[in-house]
Amino acid sequence: MLALCILGAACGSSSNGGSTTPSSPASTSASAAGAAGLAAATALYNAGLKTTATFPGPSGKVHVGSEKIAVVSVGQATVGASTTSMLVQEAIKAIGWTAPPTYDGKFSPTVAAGYIEQAVNAGDNGIVLVSITPSTVASAVNLAGSKHIPIVCILCGPSPSSGVKATIINDEPSPVATGELQAAYPIVNSGGKATVLVYADNQFAFTALQIATAVKYLAAECSGCTVIEKQMQDTQQLVPGIPILSSVLTQHPKGTIGYLIAPYDSAAQLFVDLMHHLGRDEIKTIGYSATPNYAALVGAGNPPGAAADITIPLPYMAWGAIDELARTFAKQPTWNASEMPVGLLTKANYANYPASSQFIAPPGNWEGKFRILWVH
């Protein structure tokens, strides 16, 4: 309906009944392109509101044995990494293996590399990395590879990193699907006329592609949109007053920015809290990963700036990572877990998800299906 209205407006009309003012070819073409982009974004938006999807997965049973697994996180101070690590630990218990407490990399490649080497020296059988770019710890993962210790990397980047010789199994959602769905939200909710503040964190390969895709999608599908691009690093969100955002808000007074695309939920939550404190609730924020704290704000619609989130299959990914390790130990083929589906979480569909688990997942009892495949 909205697309038809835009197309009608492109033809031009007067209120005196009968006479019309023809549009120029350029304006007609621009309006048509805008309508087509809005229609495409709307279709993507509506599809994203579904709470389940078709997922890749294993086939056939696997003998799981008894293994000790090290979990190394980029930094447990952020809710995304800590939630993922917790879910991995739960999957390790579910399969009947053991693991020491999650190693906290404290956002330092040196610290993370040290823990990976510690796991190798301790004789751990497998390693799960959480949000660590392998190239930043190349020597450590190469050491693990030389000892034939399998590594699964969750949310670590869309492709193997340079300098890494070890074989690493990627386990993550599609960064392209994530970026496109983040961009679709402001396009649809503004009717194709949004000013969008976008934050990129290029220290993470996944996030770099995710945000680059969002910017590209806005440019391609929203001729009436304006994009303000900013760079950040994860530690900057923790600085009191969040200067990377407050300085932008000072330069752009109320009413000049409508939407904010955050690279991940930890930033989204802190950004929303700051903007609420500053009276800037008109800026609607789209997060990424549907971790519990920010997802709950979206579900409550409070603060009002917590508008949407990209829900990813974190629990399924955690169990998938352990299944991949099991098949590697058993010398069975692994499966492609590097392009998992994502969804769009809003206040409207929040209640359609299970309580305290706003993560997109396969329909039915997918955990039970994993348990059936894991044979002791």
C-alpha distance (Angstrom), angle and dihedral (degrees) to the residues before:
residue distance angle dihedral
M1 . . .
L2 3.80 . .
A3 3.78 91.6 .
L4 3.80 90.4 53.3
C5 3.81 91.1 50.4
I6 3.79 91.3 52.5
L7 3.77 91.1 49.6
G8 3.78 89.7 49.5
A9 3.77 92.1 50.6
A10 3.77 89.6 52.0
C11 3.81 89.2 65.1
G12 3.82 91.9 60.2
S13 3.80 126.8 -131.6
S14 3.78 141.1 -168.7
S15 3.77 129.8 -137.3
N16 3.83 95.2 -129.5
G17 3.82 92.0 81.3
G18 3.76 121.9 -107.4
S19 3.80 108.5 19.1
T20 3.79 119.0 96.4
T21 3.76 134.8 -168.0
P22 3.82 111.4 -139.6
S23 3.79 116.7 -133.2
S24 3.76 121.4 -125.8
P25 3.83 116.4 -103.1
A26 3.80 89.9 -110.9
S27 3.81 95.0 53.4
T28 3.79 92.1 43.9
S29 3.81 90.6 51.8
A30 3.81 91.9 47.7
S31 3.80 92.0 49.2
A32 3.79 92.0 48.3
A33 3.79 91.1 49.3
G34 3.80 90.5 48.9
A35 3.79 91.6 50.8
A36 3.80 91.9 49.1
G37 3.80 91.1 49.6
L38 3.79 91.8 48.7
A39 3.79 90.7 49.7
A40 3.81 91.6 50.1
A41 3.80 92.2 47.7
T42 3.80 91.3 47.7
A43 3.80 91.9 53.1
L44 3.81 90.1 49.9
Y45 3.81 91.0 46.0
N46 3.80 94.2 51.6
A47 3.80 93.1 46.6
G48 3.80 89.1 50.6
L49 3.80 92.6 58.9
K50 3.82 91.8 72.1
T51 3.81 112.7 107.7
T52 3.82 97.5 -146.8
A53 3.79 134.7 42.5
T54 3.79 142.6 177.5
F55 3.79 110.1 -85.2
P56 3.79 136.2 -166.2
G57 3.78 113.6 -116.8
P58 3.78 148.3 156.2
S59 3.77 126.8 -70.7
G60 3.76 126.1 -154.1
K61 3.76 131.3 21.7
V62 3.78 124.2 -73.6
H63 3.80 130.7 -158.5
V64 3.79 104.1 -124.8
G65 3.80 104.5 -168.2
S66 3.80 120.4 -174.2
E67 3.80 116.8 -55.6
K68 3.80 139.6 169.3
I69 3.80 114.6 -138.8
A70 3.80 130.2 -166.6
V71 3.81 118.3 -146.3
V72 3.82 114.0 -158.4
S73 3.81 118.3 -172.3
V74 3.79 127.8 -162.3
G75 3.82 88.1 -130.6
Q76 3.78 132.6 -27.5
A77 3.81 93.5 -148.9
T78 3.82 90.9 84.9
V79 3.78 120.4 70.7
G80 3.81 93.9 -133.3
A81 3.80 95.6 60.1
S82 3.80 94.5 37.7
T83 3.82 92.6 50.1
T84 3.79 92.3 48.3
S85 3.80 91.9 48.1
M86 3.81 90.8 50.0
L87 3.81 91.1 51.8
V88 3.82 91.4 49.3
Q89 3.79 90.3 51.5
E90 3.82 89.1 51.3
A91 3.81 90.7 51.6
I92 3.82 90.7 49.7
K93 3.81 89.5 54.8
A94 3.80 91.2 45.9
I95 3.80 92.4 56.9
G96 3.81 91.1 46.3
W97 3.80 99.7 -110.5
T98 3.80 130.3 125.5
A99 3.80 134.1 -121.8
P100 3.78 136.5 177.0
P101 3.81 116.5 -122.3
T102 3.79 113.1 -67.8
Y103 3.79 113.4 -80.3
D104 3.81 110.7 -122.7
G105 3.81 111.1 -139.7
K106 3.82 90.3 -168.6
F107 3.83 89.8 -145.2
S108 3.79 89.6 -69.9
P109 3.82 119.0 121.3
T110 3.79 88.5 -155.1
V111 3.80 92.2 55.4
A112 3.81 93.1 44.2
A113 3.81 92.2 47.7
G114 3.79 89.7 50.6
Y115 3.81 91.1 54.8
I116 3.80 92.1 48.4
E117 3.81 89.6 52.6
Q118 3.81 89.0 46.5
A119 3.80 90.0 54.5
V120 3.81 90.5 50.1
N121 3.79 92.4 49.5
A122 3.81 91.3 46.3
G123 3.79 90.2 58.2
D124 3.79 97.0 -114.4
N125 3.79 111.1 172.1
G126 3.81 99.5 -142.0
I127 3.81 140.8 8.1
V128 3.79 132.0 -141.5
L129 3.80 115.1 -163.1
V130 3.81 119.4 -160.1
S131 3.83 118.4 -152.6
I132 3.81 94.0 -28.1
T133 3.79 118.2 139.1
P134 3.82 102.3 -132.0
S135 3.80 94.7 -142.7
T136 3.81 89.9 63.2
V137 3.81 89.8 60.1
A138 3.80 97.6 30.1
S139 3.80 97.9 138.2
A140 3.80 91.9 51.2
V141 3.81 96.4 47.9
N142 3.79 90.0 44.1
L143 3.80 88.1 54.3
A144 3.81 89.4 52.8
G145 3.79 89.7 47.7
S146 3.78 91.9 52.0
K147 3.81 88.1 56.0
H148 3.82 90.3 49.9
I149 3.81 91.9 -115.6
P150 3.83 108.3 154.0
I151 3.80 118.2 -128.8
V152 3.79 128.9 -157.6
C153 3.80 116.4 -168.7
I154 3.82 118.6 -157.2
L155 3.81 116.0 -159.9
C156 3.79 91.7 -9.2
G157 3.78 103.1 128.3
P158 3.79 141.3 -58.4
S159 3.80 96.3 -96.6
P160 3.83 141.0 18.7
S161 3.79 112.6 -71.9
S162 3.78 124.6 -118.6
G163 3.78 115.8 -95.5
V164 3.79 92.8 26.0
K165 3.80 114.1 121.7
A166 3.79 96.9 170.3
T167 3.79 119.1 94.9
I168 3.79 108.6 -109.7
I169 3.80 124.2 -171.7
N170 3.81 111.1 -141.5
D171 3.79 118.1 -141.3
E172 3.80 113.8 -177.7
P173 3.79 147.4 109.9
S174 3.77 121.3 -93.1
P175 3.82 109.4 -79.6
V176 3.81 89.6 -158.7
A177 3.81 93.6 53.3
T178 3.80 88.8 46.3
G179 3.80 94.9 52.8
E180 3.79 93.9 45.1
L181 3.79 92.8 50.9
Q182 3.79 92.0 47.8
A183 3.80 89.0 52.9
A184 3.81 93.5 45.9
Y185 3.81 91.9 62.9
P186 3.82 98.2 65.7
I187 3.80 92.0 38.6
V188 3.80 93.4 55.4
N189 3.79 98.0 38.6
S190 3.80 93.8 47.9
G191 3.79 95.4 43.4
G192 3.77 89.1 -117.3
K193 3.81 97.2 -51.9
A194 3.79 107.2 98.1
T195 3.77 135.1 142.3
V196 3.80 103.9 -146.4
L197 3.80 127.5 -166.7
V198 3.81 108.5 -153.8
Y199 3.80 126.2 -167.2
A200 3.81 120.1 -159.1
D201 3.78 126.6 -167.0
N202 3.79 105.2 -164.8
Q203 3.79 95.3 -179.3
F204 3.83 86.9 84.3
A205 3.80 116.3 61.3
F206 3.80 93.3 -149.3
T207 3.79 93.2 49.9
A208 3.79 92.7 45.6
L209 3.81 91.5 56.4
Q210 3.81 92.9 40.4
I211 3.81 94.0 55.5
A212 3.81 94.7 38.5
T213 3.80 87.0 54.9
A214 3.81 91.9 50.1
V215 3.80 91.1 52.2
K216 3.80 91.3 46.1
Y217 3.81 92.0 49.3
L218 3.81 92.3 50.1
A219 3.80 90.1 51.2
A220 3.80 93.2 47.6
E221 3.80 100.7 41.8
C222 3.80 105.3 28.3
S223 3.80 114.6 54.3
G224 3.80 88.9 168.6
C225 3.81 94.4 55.2
T226 3.79 128.9 98.7
V227 3.80 119.4 -152.7
I228 3.81 125.7 -156.1
E229 3.81 109.5 -165.5
K230 3.80 123.1 -157.4
Q231 3.81 133.5 174.5
M232 3.80 125.1 -135.3
Q233 3.78 142.8 163.5
D234 3.78 125.0 -137.8
T235 3.81 94.7 -110.7
Q236 3.83 91.3 56.8
Q237 3.79 92.0 68.3
L238 3.81 88.2 64.5
V239 3.82 95.9 56.2
P240 3.83 110.0 109.5
G241 3.79 110.5 -100.2
I242 3.82 90.4 13.8
P243 3.84 96.0 -115.9
I244 3.81 92.2 -166.8
L245 3.82 87.4 68.5
S246 3.80 104.9 25.8
S247 3.80 91.8 56.6
V248 3.81 90.4 53.9
L249 3.80 91.6 49.1
T250 3.80 89.6 52.6
Q251 3.80 90.9 53.2
H252 3.83 92.7 46.1
P253 3.82 111.7 46.8
K254 3.78 125.7 -152.0
G255 3.78 114.1 -57.6
T256 3.81 96.8 24.9
I257 3.83 97.4 89.7
G258 3.79 121.7 47.1
Y259 3.81 105.0 174.4
L260 3.79 141.2 24.6
I261 3.81 125.0 -157.2
A262 3.81 110.3 -156.2
P263 3.82 122.2 -161.1
Y264 3.81 92.7 -133.4
D265 3.79 141.4 -1.8
S266 3.79 98.6 -100.3
A267 3.80 88.7 62.7
A268 3.80 92.6 40.2
Q269 3.79 92.2 56.5
L270 3.79 95.1 46.6
F271 3.81 91.5 44.6
V272 3.81 92.1 51.2
D273 3.80 92.0 48.3
L274 3.80 91.8 51.0
M275 3.80 93.8 46.4
H276 3.79 90.8 49.0
H277 3.80 89.8 52.0
L278 3.81 89.6 50.4
G279 3.79 94.1 47.7
R280 3.80 94.1 -109.7
D281 3.80 99.7 127.9
E282 3.80 89.8 134.7
I283 3.81 88.4 80.7
K284 3.80 107.9 87.8
T285 3.80 113.7 -151.0
I286 3.80 126.8 -148.8
G287 3.79 113.4 -159.7
Y288 3.77 133.2 -171.4
S289 3.83 132.7 -124.8
A290 3.85 103.5 23.0
T291 3.78 93.5 -119.1
P292 3.81 111.0 179.6
N293 3.80 102.4 -101.0
Y294 3.80 99.1 50.3
A295 3.81 93.7 35.0
A296 3.81 88.6 56.8
L297 3.81 90.4 54.0
V298 3.80 89.9 51.9
G299 3.79 90.8 49.5
A300 3.79 92.0 50.2
G301 3.80 94.1 42.6
N302 3.77 87.1 -134.9
P303 2.96 125.8 151.9
P304 3.82 86.7 30.6
G305 3.80 91.2 -132.5
A306 3.82 91.0 68.1
A307 3.78 92.5 90.2
A308 3.80 108.8 150.5
D309 3.76 146.8 -8.7
I310 3.77 137.1 -160.1
T311 3.77 107.0 -120.3
I312 3.78 115.1 -147.5
P313 3.80 129.1 -173.6
L314 3.80 97.5 -104.0
P315 3.85 96.8 155.6
Y316 3.81 92.3 45.5
M317 3.80 90.4 46.7
A318 3.81 91.2 51.5
W319 3.80 92.5 51.7
G320 3.79 90.0 42.3
A321 3.81 90.3 55.0
I322 3.80 91.0 55.4
D323 3.79 91.7 46.1
E324 3.81 89.5 52.3
L325 3.82 89.7 53.1
A326 3.80 91.3 48.4
R327 3.80 91.8 53.4
T328 3.78 91.2 46.5
F329 3.81 91.3 52.6
A330 3.83 89.3 48.6
K331 3.82 90.7 47.6
Q332 3.79 90.8 -119.7
P333 3.82 124.6 139.8
T334 3.79 115.1 -87.3
W335 3.81 123.5 -139.5
N336 3.79 132.8 -123.8
A337 3.81 109.5 -92.1
S338 3.81 96.2 157.8
E339 3.82 99.7 98.5
M340 3.80 106.5 45.5
P341 3.83 119.1 171.0
V342 3.80 121.9 -103.0
G343 3.79 134.0 -158.5
L344 3.80 141.3 -157.6
L345 3.81 117.8 -107.5
T346 3.81 118.5 -159.9
K347 3.78 135.9 156.4
A348 3.81 87.5 -96.7
N349 3.81 96.5 61.5
Y350 3.83 100.6 25.6
A351 3.80 92.9 100.1
N352 3.81 90.8 53.0
Y353 3.79 89.6 71.7
P354 3.82 124.1 78.4
A355 3.79 113.2 -89.1
S356 3.81 113.4 -83.5
S357 3.80 92.0 1.8
Q358 3.79 111.5 85.8
F359 3.79 92.8 165.3
I360 3.79 122.9 123.7
A361 3.80 111.3 -118.3
P362 3.80 143.4 163.4
P363 3.81 113.9 -78.0
G364 3.78 118.3 -95.7
N365 3.79 131.4 12.4
W366 3.79 100.1 -26.1
E367 3.83 92.1 161.9
G368 3.80 89.8 58.3
K369 3.80 89.9 51.8
F370 3.80 90.5 55.3
R371 3.82 90.9 48.9
I372 3.81 91.0 52.7
L373 3.81 90.4 53.8
W374 3.83 93.7 48.9
V375 3.81 106.1 83.8
H376 3.81 122.9 -172.1
